[in-house]
Amino acid sequence: MLYYALLFLVVAVIAGVLGFSGIAGTSAGIAQILFFLFLALLAVSLILKAIRSV
């Protein structure tokens, strides 16, 4: 999932450099959502692992 967030971030940067502001904004938004979803799943995974090891 982090891979896709980085992929959309790269697409956003390239689109921004080329002047496609609509595509850049959308790609940046998707990248942000995926990144925070990745962080949430990472936190849940770490909590579950800590609970299981006790």
PDB file of N, CA, C and O in Angstrom, chain B, residues numbered from 101:
ATOM      1  N   MET B 101       0.820  -1.185   0.000  1.00  0.00           N
ATOM      2  CA  MET B 101       0.000   0.000   0.000  1.00  0.00           C
ATOM      3  C   MET B 101       0.868   1.255   0.000  1.00  0.00           C
ATOM      4  O   MET B 101       0.529   2.251  -0.639  1.00  0.00           O
ATOM      5  N   LEU B 102       1.967   1.203   0.704  1.00  0.00           N
ATOM      6  CA  LEU B 102       2.881   2.345   0.703  1.00  0.00           C
ATOM      7  C   LEU B 102       3.444   2.561  -0.696  1.00  0.00           C
ATOM      8  O   LEU B 102       3.703   3.697  -1.095  1.00  0.00           O
ATOM      9  N   TYR B 103       3.631   1.489  -1.430  1.00  0.00           N
ATOM     10  CA  TYR B 103       4.107   1.591  -2.811  1.00  0.00           C
ATOM     11  C   TYR B 103       3.134   2.419  -3.658  1.00  0.00           C
ATOM     12  O   TYR B 103       3.558   3.277  -4.432  1.00  0.00           O
ATOM     13  N   TYR B 104       1.833   2.159  -3.510  1.00  0.00           N
ATOM     14  CA  TYR B 104       0.844   2.891  -4.290  1.00  0.00           C
ATOM     15  C   TYR B 104       0.768   4.353  -3.877  1.00  0.00           C
ATOM     16  O   TYR B 104       0.545   5.223  -4.719  1.00  0.00           O
ATOM     17  N   ALA B 105       0.948   4.630  -2.603  1.00  0.00           N
ATOM     18  CA  ALA B 105       0.964   6.017  -2.153  1.00  0.00           C
ATOM     19  C   ALA B 105       2.137   6.764  -2.780  1.00  0.00           C
ATOM     20  O   ALA B 105       1.985   7.896  -3.238  1.00  0.00           O
ATOM     21  N   LEU B 106       3.301   6.131  -2.801  1.00  0.00           N
ATOM     22  CA  LEU B 106       4.466   6.753  -3.428  1.00  0.00           C
ATOM     23  C   LEU B 106       4.280   6.887  -4.935  1.00  0.00           C
ATOM     24  O   LEU B 106       4.714   7.876  -5.525  1.00  0.00           O
ATOM     25  N   LEU B 107       3.647   5.913  -5.558  1.00  0.00           N
ATOM     26  CA  LEU B 107       3.388   5.969  -6.988  1.00  0.00           C
ATOM     27  C   LEU B 107       2.490   7.155  -7.330  1.00  0.00           C
ATOM     28  O   LEU B 107       2.779   7.894  -8.271  1.00  0.00           O
ATOM     29  N   PHE B 108       1.402   7.346  -6.578  1.00  0.00           N
ATOM     30  CA  PHE B 108       0.518   8.477  -6.822  1.00  0.00           C
ATOM     31  C   PHE B 108       1.212   9.799  -6.528  1.00  0.00           C
ATOM     32  O   PHE B 108       0.933  10.802  -7.184  1.00  0.00           O
ATOM     33  N   LEU B 109       2.109   9.814  -5.552  1.00  0.00           N
ATOM     34  CA  LEU B 109       2.869  11.021  -5.265  1.00  0.00           C
ATOM     35  C   LEU B 109       3.770  11.388  -6.441  1.00  0.00           C
ATOM     36  O   LEU B 109       3.867  12.559  -6.808  1.00  0.00           O
ATOM     37  N   VAL B 110       4.424  10.398  -7.027  1.00  0.00           N
ATOM     38  CA  VAL B 110       5.279  10.650  -8.191  1.00  0.00           C
ATOM     39  C   VAL B 110       4.441  11.137  -9.371  1.00  0.00           C
ATOM     40  O   VAL B 110       4.843  12.055 -10.085  1.00  0.00           O
ATOM     41  N   VAL B 111       3.280  10.524  -9.574  1.00  0.00           N
ATOM     42  CA  VAL B 111       2.384  10.963 -10.647  1.00  0.00           C
ATOM     43  C   VAL B 111       1.957  12.407 -10.413  1.00  0.00           C
ATOM     44  O   VAL B 111       1.896  13.194 -11.357  1.00  0.00           O
ATOM     45  N   ALA B 112       1.662  12.760  -9.171  1.00  0.00           N
ATOM     46  CA  ALA B 112       1.257  14.127  -8.850  1.00  0.00           C
ATOM     47  C   ALA B 112       2.377  15.116  -9.132  1.00  0.00           C
ATOM     48  O   ALA B 112       2.129  16.192  -9.675  1.00  0.00           O
ATOM     49  N   VAL B 113       3.596  14.769  -8.773  1.00  0.00           N
ATOM     50  CA  VAL B 113       4.730  15.672  -9.005  1.00  0.00           C
ATOM     51  C   VAL B 113       4.971  15.850 -10.504  1.00  0.00           C
ATOM     52  O   VAL B 113       5.177  16.970 -10.972  1.00  0.00           O
ATOM     53  N   ILE B 114       4.945  14.761 -11.247  1.00  0.00           N
ATOM     54  CA  ILE B 114       5.170  14.853 -12.695  1.00  0.00           C
ATOM     55  C   ILE B 114       4.056  15.656 -13.358  1.00  0.00           C
ATOM     56  O   ILE B 114       4.324  16.496 -14.217  1.00  0.00           O
ATOM     57  N   ALA B 115       2.815  15.406 -12.969  1.00  0.00           N
ATOM     58  CA  ALA B 115       1.695  16.151 -13.546  1.00  0.00           C
ATOM     59  C   ALA B 115       1.779  17.629 -13.171  1.00  0.00           C
ATOM     60  O   ALA B 115       1.439  18.492 -13.980  1.00  0.00           O
ATOM     61  N   GLY B 116       2.222  17.925 -11.967  1.00  0.00           N
ATOM     62  CA  GLY B 116       2.372  19.316 -11.556  1.00  0.00           C
ATOM     63  C   GLY B 116       3.443  20.035 -12.343  1.00  0.00           C
ATOM     64  O   GLY B 116       3.278  21.199 -12.710  1.00  0.00           O
ATOM     65  N   VAL B 117       4.546  19.344 -12.604  1.00  0.00           N
ATOM     66  CA  VAL B 117       5.634  19.942 -13.388  1.00  0.00           C
ATOM     67  C   VAL B 117       5.177  20.200 -14.820  1.00  0.00           C
ATOM     68  O   VAL B 117       5.549  21.208 -15.422  1.00  0.00           O
ATOM     69  N   LEU B 118       4.376  19.296 -15.361  1.00  0.00           N
ATOM     70  CA  LEU B 118       3.904  19.452 -16.734  1.00  0.00           C
ATOM     71  C   LEU B 118       2.710  20.397 -16.853  1.00  0.00           C
ATOM     72  O   LEU B 118       2.282  20.708 -17.965  1.00  0.00           O
ATOM     73  N   GLY B 119       2.171  20.854 -15.734  1.00  0.00           N
ATOM     74  CA  GLY B 119       1.089  21.835 -15.773  1.00  0.00           C
ATOM     75  C   GLY B 119      -0.311  21.273 -15.692  1.00  0.00           C
ATOM     76  O   GLY B 119      -1.277  22.017 -15.861  1.00  0.00           O
ATOM     77  N   PHE B 120      -0.452  20.001 -15.442  1.00  0.00           N
ATOM     78  CA  PHE B 120      -1.783  19.403 -15.299  1.00  0.00           C
ATOM     79  C   PHE B 120      -2.213  19.498 -13.837  1.00  0.00           C
ATOM     80  O   PHE B 120      -2.063  18.543 -13.074  1.00  0.00           O
ATOM     81  N   SER B 121      -2.746  20.647 -13.458  1.00  0.00           N
ATOM     82  CA  SER B 121      -3.033  20.893 -12.038  1.00  0.00           C
ATOM     83  C   SER B 121      -4.175  20.024 -11.517  1.00  0.00           C
ATOM     84  O   SER B 121      -4.158  19.629 -10.351  1.00  0.00           O
ATOM     85  N   GLY B 122      -5.150  19.723 -12.343  1.00  0.00           N
ATOM     86  CA  GLY B 122      -6.269  18.886 -11.898  1.00  0.00           C
ATOM     87  C   GLY B 122      -5.830  17.470 -11.577  1.00  0.00           C
ATOM     88  O   GLY B 122      -6.196  16.909 -10.544  1.00  0.00           O
ATOM     89  N   ILE B 123      -5.053  16.910 -12.462  1.00  0.00           N
ATOM     90  CA  ILE B 123      -4.545  15.551 -12.255  1.00  0.00           C
ATOM     91  C   ILE B 123      -3.581  15.529 -11.073  1.00  0.00           C
ATOM     92  O   ILE B 123      -3.582  14.586 -10.280  1.00  0.00           O
ATOM     93  N   ALA B 124      -2.754  16.576 -10.957  1.00  0.00           N
ATOM     94  CA  ALA B 124      -1.792  16.637  -9.857  1.00  0.00           C
ATOM     95  C   ALA B 124      -2.513  16.708  -8.513  1.00  0.00           C
ATOM     96  O   ALA B 124      -2.120  16.031  -7.563  1.00  0.00           O
ATOM     97  N   GLY B 125      -3.543  17.507  -8.431  1.00  0.00           N
ATOM     98  CA  GLY B 125      -4.291  17.625  -7.178  1.00  0.00           C
ATOM     99  C   GLY B 125      -4.989  16.338  -6.793  1.00  0.00           C
ATOM    100  O   GLY B 125      -4.982  15.935  -5.630  1.00  0.00           O
ATOM    101  N   THR B 126      -5.589  15.699  -7.780  1.00  0.00           N
ATOM    102  CA  THR B 126      -6.275  14.427  -7.524  1.00  0.00           C
ATOM    103  C   THR B 126      -5.290  13.346  -7.097  1.00  0.00           C
ATOM    104  O   THR B 126      -5.553  12.604  -6.151  1.00  0.00           O
ATOM    105  N   SER B 127      -4.165  13.255  -7.785  1.00  0.00           N
ATOM    106  CA  SER B 127      -3.162  12.249  -7.443  1.00  0.00           C
ATOM    107  C   SER B 127      -2.576  12.499  -6.059  1.00  0.00           C
ATOM    108  O   SER B 127      -2.330  11.556  -5.307  1.00  0.00           O
ATOM    109  N   ALA B 128      -2.355  13.747  -5.728  1.00  0.00           N
ATOM    110  CA  ALA B 128      -1.834  14.072  -4.401  1.00  0.00           C
ATOM    111  C   ALA B 128      -2.851  13.713  -3.318  1.00  0.00           C
ATOM    112  O   ALA B 128      -2.471  13.228  -2.252  1.00  0.00           O
ATOM    113  N   GLY B 129      -4.119  13.942  -3.576  1.00  0.00           N
ATOM    114  CA  GLY B 129      -5.156  13.566  -2.618  1.00  0.00           C
ATOM    115  C   GLY B 129      -5.232  12.072  -2.406  1.00  0.00           C
ATOM    116  O   GLY B 129      -5.354  11.603  -1.275  1.00  0.00           O
ATOM    117  N   ILE B 130      -5.158  11.324  -3.493  1.00  0.00           N
ATOM    118  CA  ILE B 130      -5.180   9.862  -3.395  1.00  0.00           C
ATOM    119  C   ILE B 130      -3.953   9.366  -2.644  1.00  0.00           C
ATOM    120  O   ILE B 130      -4.054   8.468  -1.809  1.00  0.00           O
ATOM    121  N   ALA B 131      -2.793   9.949  -2.938  1.00  0.00           N
ATOM    122  CA  ALA B 131      -1.566   9.551  -2.243  1.00  0.00           C
ATOM    123  C   ALA B 131      -1.676   9.817  -0.752  1.00  0.00           C
ATOM    124  O   ALA B 131      -1.229   9.007   0.060  1.00  0.00           O
ATOM    125  N   GLN B 132      -2.265  10.943  -0.388  1.00  0.00           N
ATOM    126  CA  GLN B 132      -2.421  11.288   1.031  1.00  0.00           C
ATOM    127  C   GLN B 132      -3.358  10.300   1.726  1.00  0.00           C
ATOM    128  O   GLN B 132      -3.070   9.850   2.835  1.00  0.00           O
ATOM    129  N   ILE B 133      -4.463   9.965   1.088  1.00  0.00           N
ATOM    130  CA  ILE B 133      -5.408   9.008   1.675  1.00  0.00           C
ATOM    131  C   ILE B 133      -4.753   7.644   1.853  1.00  0.00           C
ATOM    132  O   ILE B 133      -4.892   7.019   2.905  1.00  0.00           O
ATOM    133  N   LEU B 134      -4.041   7.182   0.832  1.00  0.00           N
ATOM    134  CA  LEU B 134      -3.387   5.881   0.928  1.00  0.00           C
ATOM    135  C   LEU B 134      -2.308   5.868   2.003  1.00  0.00           C
ATOM    136  O   LEU B 134      -2.138   4.869   2.702  1.00  0.00           O
ATOM    137  N   PHE B 135      -1.578   6.973   2.138  1.00  0.00           N
ATOM    138  CA  PHE B 135      -0.531   7.036   3.148  1.00  0.00           C
ATOM    139  C   PHE B 135      -1.126   6.945   4.548  1.00  0.00           C
ATOM    140  O   PHE B 135      -0.617   6.200   5.385  1.00  0.00           O
ATOM    141  N   PHE B 136      -2.186   7.685   4.815  1.00  0.00           N
ATOM    142  CA  PHE B 136      -2.791   7.638   6.144  1.00  0.00           C
ATOM    143  C   PHE B 136      -3.475   6.298   6.401  1.00  0.00           C
ATOM    144  O   PHE B 136      -3.512   5.829   7.539  1.00  0.00           O
ATOM    145  N   LEU B 137      -4.012   5.684   5.361  1.00  0.00           N
ATOM    146  CA  LEU B 137      -4.577   4.342   5.511  1.00  0.00           C
ATOM    147  C   LEU B 137      -3.477   3.347   5.852  1.00  0.00           C
ATOM    148  O   LEU B 137      -3.674   2.465   6.689  1.00  0.00           O
ATOM    149  N   PHE B 138      -2.317   3.482   5.206  1.00  0.00           N
ATOM    150  CA  PHE B 138      -1.165   2.640   5.521  1.00  0.00           C
ATOM    151  C   PHE B 138      -0.745   2.825   6.974  1.00  0.00           C
ATOM    152  O   PHE B 138      -0.481   1.844   7.670  1.00  0.00           O
ATOM    153  N   LEU B 139      -0.679   4.070   7.441  1.00  0.00           N
ATOM    154  CA  LEU B 139      -0.293   4.326   8.830  1.00  0.00           C
ATOM    155  C   LEU B 139      -1.292   3.724   9.812  1.00  0.00           C
ATOM    156  O   LEU B 139      -0.896   3.176  10.841  1.00  0.00           O
ATOM    157  N   ALA B 140      -2.574   3.822   9.504  1.00  0.00           N
ATOM    158  CA  ALA B 140      -3.591   3.255  10.382  1.00  0.00           C
ATOM    159  C   ALA B 140      -3.468   1.736  10.442  1.00  0.00           C
ATOM    160  O   ALA B 140      -3.540   1.150  11.522  1.00  0.00           O
ATOM    161  N   LEU B 141      -3.283   1.099   9.293  1.00  0.00           N
ATOM    162  CA  LEU B 141      -3.129  -0.353   9.281  1.00  0.00           C
ATOM    163  C   LEU B 141      -1.847  -0.788   9.977  1.00  0.00           C
ATOM    164  O   LEU B 141      -1.822  -1.836  10.623  1.00  0.00           O
ATOM    165  N   LEU B 142      -0.793  -0.010   9.856  1.00  0.00           N
ATOM    166  CA  LEU B 142       0.453  -0.308  10.563  1.00  0.00           C
ATOM    167  C   LEU B 142       0.241  -0.238  12.074  1.00  0.00           C
ATOM    168  O   LEU B 142       0.712  -1.104  12.810  1.00  0.00           O
ATOM    169  N   ALA B 143      -0.465   0.790  12.533  1.00  0.00           N
ATOM    170  CA  ALA B 143      -0.723   0.927  13.964  1.00  0.00           C
ATOM    171  C   ALA B 143      -1.562  -0.238  14.486  1.00  0.00           C
ATOM    172  O   ALA B 143      -1.275  -0.783  15.551  1.00  0.00           O
ATOM    173  N   VAL B 144      -2.593  -0.618  13.742  1.00  0.00           N
ATOM    174  CA  VAL B 144      -3.435  -1.744  14.148  1.00  0.00           C
ATOM    175  C   VAL B 144      -2.616  -3.023  14.193  1.00  0.00           C
ATOM    176  O   VAL B 144      -2.751  -3.820  15.121  1.00  0.00           O
ATOM    177  N   SER B 145      -1.780  -3.218  13.206  1.00  0.00           N
ATOM    178  CA  SER B 145      -0.946  -4.405  13.162  1.00  0.00           C
ATOM    179  C   SER B 145       0.016  -4.464  14.352  1.00  0.00           C
ATOM    180  O   SER B 145       0.189  -5.521  14.958  1.00  0.00           O
ATOM    181  N   LEU B 146       0.637  -3.340  14.682  1.00  0.00           N
ATOM    182  CA  LEU B 146       1.558  -3.307  15.829  1.00  0.00           C
ATOM    183  C   LEU B 146       0.824  -3.553  17.145  1.00  0.00           C
ATOM    184  O   LEU B 146       1.343  -4.242  18.024  1.00  0.00           O
ATOM    185  N   ILE B 147      -0.357  -3.006  17.284  1.00  0.00           N
ATOM    186  CA  ILE B 147      -1.141  -3.206  18.515  1.00  0.00           C
ATOM    187  C   ILE B 147      -1.540  -4.671  18.645  1.00  0.00           C
ATOM    188  O   ILE B 147      -1.425  -5.252  19.724  1.00  0.00           O
ATOM    189  N   LEU B 148      -2.006  -5.268  17.555  1.00  0.00           N
ATOM    190  CA  LEU B 148      -2.398  -6.681  17.602  1.00  0.00           C
ATOM    191  C   LEU B 148      -1.204  -7.572  17.894  1.00  0.00           C
ATOM    192  O   LEU B 148      -1.332  -8.554  18.625  1.00  0.00           O
ATOM    193  N   LYS B 149      -0.056  -7.252  17.342  1.00  0.00           N
ATOM    194  CA  LYS B 149       1.138  -8.044  17.619  1.00  0.00           C
ATOM    195  C   LYS B 149       1.548  -7.919  19.077  1.00  0.00           C
ATOM    196  O   LYS B 149       1.973  -8.900  19.687  1.00  0.00           O
ATOM    197  N   ALA B 150       1.426  -6.729  19.639  1.00  0.00           N
ATOM    198  CA  ALA B 150       1.766  -6.535  21.052  1.00  0.00           C
ATOM    199  C   ALA B 150       0.794  -7.294  21.950  1.00  0.00           C
ATOM    200  O   ALA B 150       1.197  -7.853  22.970  1.00  0.00           O
ATOM    201  N   ILE B 151      -0.464  -7.314  21.581  1.00  0.00           N
ATOM    202  CA  ILE B 151      -1.474  -8.027  22.385  1.00  0.00           C
ATOM    203  C   ILE B 151      -1.234  -9.536  22.306  1.00  0.00           C
ATOM    204  O   ILE B 151      -1.353 -10.228  23.317  1.00  0.00           O
ATOM    205  N   ARG B 152      -0.902 -10.051  21.133  1.00  0.00           N
ATOM    206  CA  ARG B 152      -0.681 -11.475  20.967  1.00  0.00           C
ATOM    207  C   ARG B 152       0.566 -11.972  21.688  1.00  0.00           C
ATOM    208  O   ARG B 152       0.615 -13.122  22.125  1.00  0.00           O
ATOM    209  N   SER B 153       1.565 -11.117  21.813  1.00  0.00           N
ATOM    210  CA  SER B 153       2.804 -11.579  22.439  1.00  0.00           C
ATOM    211  C   SER B 153       2.721 -11.580  23.964  1.00  0.00           C
ATOM    212  O   SER B 153       3.607 -12.123  24.624  1.00  0.00           O
ATOM    213  N   VAL B 154       1.686 -10.987  24.530  1.00  0.00           N
ATOM    214  CA  VAL B 154       1.545 -10.940  25.999  1.00  0.00           C
ATOM    215  C   VAL B 154       0.920 -12.165  26.524  1.00  0.00           C
ATOM    216  O   VAL B 154       0.727 -12.290  27.733  1.00  0.00           O
TER     217      VAL B 154
END
